Amino acid sequence: MEDPSGGVVLPGRPERAVRHEWNVRRGGPAEYRYCHGDWVKSVVNCVIDDLPFAEGALRMCYRMQLVSKEGTRHNVVAKVSKDPQEDRYTYFRDVQAQMCAKCWASEYNSRDVPKKIDFVPAYVYELVDRPGRPLVGVEEFVEGVFQKY
């Protein structure tokens, strides 16, 4: 099944999830400038593919689509720990670290550097309609061939 933008619509009924977003609080000592913040929650609808499309050393990667109230879909990637005993707070620490790194990258880029860097925005999603309310790390889907360094 195709969506209007030409992408594939994942099968399955949308499920509710609580999106946890780390909002960095500016200020404070320079070395901790981007490490303070607050978690902001919102409710979204999403569909997650049943089979992973890639894996790393620690996580499996699943196609995921955010479904708007109008029914349009936005592609993202859900990352799930391979360790079934993974501490739930690991997801929050990982996202917090990535968003802090994104802020530091922005400051670095403001120095007129020859090559700019960036980090993909990341979030924690809590799948509230599933038993145990599992967590997944979520990042924007990046088109093209992915090479990890």
Kinemage of the C-alpha trace (Angstrom):
@kinemage 1
@onewidth
@group {chain A} dominant
@subgroup {mainchain}
@vectorlist {calphas} color= white
{ca met a 1} P 0.000 0.000 0.000
{ca glu a 2} L 1.366 3.442 -0.969
{ca asp a 3} L 0.917 6.745 0.819
{ca pro a 4} L 0.407 10.032 -1.070
{ca ser a 5} L 4.099 10.943 -0.815
{ca gly a 6} L 5.081 7.758 -2.638
{ca gly a 7} L 6.277 5.814 0.400
{ca val a 8} L 5.093 2.473 1.715
{ca val a 9} L 2.390 2.450 4.377
{ca leu a 10} L 3.229 -0.037 7.111
{ca pro a 11} L 0.447 -2.559 7.759
{ca gly a 12} L -1.341 -2.689 11.060
{ca arg a 13} L -3.545 -0.488 13.123
{ca pro a 14} L -1.954 2.610 14.710
{ca glu a 15} L -1.232 2.331 18.420
{ca arg a 16} L -0.863 5.010 21.068
{ca ala a 17} L 2.528 6.007 22.395
{ca val a 18} L 3.815 8.606 24.820
{ca arg a 19} L 6.641 10.568 23.239
{ca his a 20} L 9.320 11.726 25.700
{ca glu a 21} L 11.359 14.614 24.298
{ca trp a 22} L 14.440 16.053 26.004
{ca asn a 23} L 14.329 19.858 25.945
{ca val a 24} L 17.721 21.286 26.776
{ca arg a 25} L 17.762 24.104 29.313
{ca arg a 26} L 20.360 26.699 28.314
{ca gly a 27} L 22.711 28.289 30.823
{ca gly a 28} L 24.764 27.110 33.746
{ca pro a 29} L 28.490 26.366 33.871
{ca ala a 30} L 30.032 26.013 30.389
{ca glu a 31} L 30.938 22.347 30.841
{ca tyr a 32} L 27.344 21.454 31.733
{ca arg a 33} L 25.617 23.994 29.487
{ca tyr a 34} L 23.611 21.496 27.456
{ca cys a 35} L 23.267 18.657 29.931
{ca his a 36} L 20.402 20.137 31.921
{ca gly a 37} L 16.851 20.042 30.695
{ca asp a 38} L 13.365 18.708 31.090
{ca trp a 39} L 11.424 15.794 29.670
{ca val a 40} L 8.304 16.894 27.807
{ca lys a 41} L 5.575 14.337 27.074
{ca ser a 42} L 3.017 14.172 24.283
{ca val a 43} L 0.727 11.447 22.946
{ca val a 44} L 1.147 10.230 19.359
{ca asn a 45} L -0.096 7.397 17.168
{ca cys a 46} L 2.366 5.102 15.457
{ca val a 47} L 2.774 1.856 13.541
{ca ile a 48} L 5.887 -0.301 13.974
{ca asp a 49} L 6.933 -2.980 11.501
{ca asp a 50} L 7.010 -6.548 12.842
{ca leu a 51} L 10.466 -7.374 11.455
{ca pro a 52} L 13.713 -5.456 11.954
{ca phe a 53} L 15.402 -4.038 8.849
{ca ala a 54} L 18.860 -3.638 10.446
{ca glu a 55} L 20.762 -4.305 13.632
{ca gly a 56} L 23.770 -3.039 15.492
{ca ala a 57} L 25.770 -4.532 18.312
{ca leu a 58} L 23.172 -3.570 20.949
{ca arg a 59} L 19.891 -2.807 19.170
{ca met a 60} L 17.492 -3.938 16.478
{ca cys a 61} L 16.111 -1.307 14.090
{ca tyr a 62} L 12.471 -1.301 12.981
{ca arg a 63} L 10.632 0.839 10.481
{ca met a 64} L 8.114 3.002 12.273
{ca gln a 65} L 5.601 5.562 11.077
{ca leu a 66} L 4.028 8.380 13.048
{ca val a 67} L 0.382 8.747 12.064
{ca ser a 68} L -1.210 12.215 12.244
{ca lys a 69} L -4.882 12.831 13.045
{ca glu a 70} L -5.394 13.373 9.306
{ca gly a 71} L -3.829 9.983 8.553
{ca thr a 72} L -0.577 11.194 6.989
{ca arg a 73} L 2.524 9.260 7.909
{ca his a 74} L 6.077 10.254 8.780
{ca asn a 75} L 8.912 7.713 8.645
{ca val a 76} L 11.144 7.248 11.680
{ca val a 77} L 13.315 4.424 13.057
{ca ala a 78} L 12.535 2.561 16.295
{ca lys a 79} L 15.559 1.113 18.092
{ca val a 80} L 14.947 -1.744 20.526
{ca ser a 81} L 17.547 -3.247 22.839
{ca lys a 82} L 18.576 -6.837 22.130
{ca asp a 83} L 18.820 -7.353 25.894
{ca pro a 84} L 15.346 -8.126 27.279
{ca gln a 85} L 16.607 -7.099 30.750
{ca glu a 86} L 17.783 -3.661 29.582
{ca asp a 87} L 17.217 -1.002 32.237
{ca arg a 88} L 14.365 1.268 31.077
{ca tyr a 89} L 16.366 4.361 32.020
{ca thr a 90} L 19.050 3.456 29.474
{ca tyr a 91} L 16.728 4.704 26.732
{ca phe a 92} L 16.366 8.058 28.490
{ca arg a 93} L 20.103 8.410 29.150
{ca asp a 94} L 20.909 7.594 25.500
{ca val a 95} L 18.472 10.188 24.158
{ca gln a 96} L 19.638 12.800 26.640
{ca ala a 97} L 23.274 12.234 25.631
{ca gln a 98} L 22.424 12.448 21.923
{ca met a 99} L 20.454 15.674 22.335
{ca cys a 100} L 23.255 17.211 24.429
{ca ala a 101} L 25.719 16.222 21.687
{ca lys a 102} L 23.421 17.873 19.128
{ca cys a 103} L 23.596 21.147 21.080
{ca trp a 104} L 27.390 20.964 21.367
{ca ala a 105} L 27.573 20.296 17.617
{ca ser a 106} L 25.491 23.409 16.957
{ca glu a 107} L 27.864 25.495 19.081
{ca tyr a 108} L 30.872 23.973 17.277
{ca asn a 109} L 29.293 24.746 13.889
{ca ser a 110} L 28.798 28.398 14.908
{ca arg a 111} L 32.595 28.823 14.944
{ca asp a 112} L 32.812 28.897 11.125
{ca val a 113} L 34.382 25.430 10.952
{ca pro a 114} L 35.367 23.894 7.590
{ca lys a 115} L 33.052 20.904 7.982
{ca lys a 116} L 29.855 21.064 10.017
{ca ile a 117} L 28.532 18.165 12.084
{ca asp a 118} L 25.086 17.287 13.371
{ca phe a 119} L 23.247 14.630 15.336
{ca val a 120} L 19.847 13.209 14.427
{ca pro a 121} L 17.097 14.241 16.878
{ca ala a 122} L 16.154 11.366 19.196
{ca tyr a 123} L 13.205 10.577 21.449
{ca val a 124} L 11.908 7.868 23.775
{ca tyr a 125} L 8.507 6.377 22.928
{ca glu a 126} L 6.490 4.424 25.478
{ca leu a 127} L 4.116 1.982 23.779
{ca val a 128} L 1.196 2.359 26.180
{ca asp a 129} L -1.165 -0.125 24.502
{ca arg a 130} L 1.302 -3.019 24.889
{ca pro a 131} L 1.783 -5.158 27.985
{ca gly a 132} L 4.504 -3.729 30.223
{ca arg a 133} L 4.461 -0.437 28.276
{ca pro a 134} L 7.795 -1.134 26.524
{ca leu a 135} L 10.135 1.691 25.543
{ca val a 136} L 11.824 2.248 22.193
{ca gly a 137} L 14.385 4.809 21.128
{ca val a 138} L 13.217 6.726 18.065
{ca glu a 139} L 15.186 8.762 15.535
{ca glu a 140} L 14.294 10.489 12.294
{ca phe a 141} L 14.623 8.221 9.266
{ca val a 142} L 17.568 9.298 7.091
{ca glu a 143} L 17.254 8.434 3.394
{ca gly a 144} L 20.190 6.782 1.640
{ca val a 145} L 22.941 4.389 2.600
{ca phe a 146} L 23.859 4.589 6.263
{ca gln a 147} L 27.490 4.212 7.294
{ca lys a 148} L 28.276 4.211 10.994
{ca tyr a 149} L 31.661 5.629 12.049
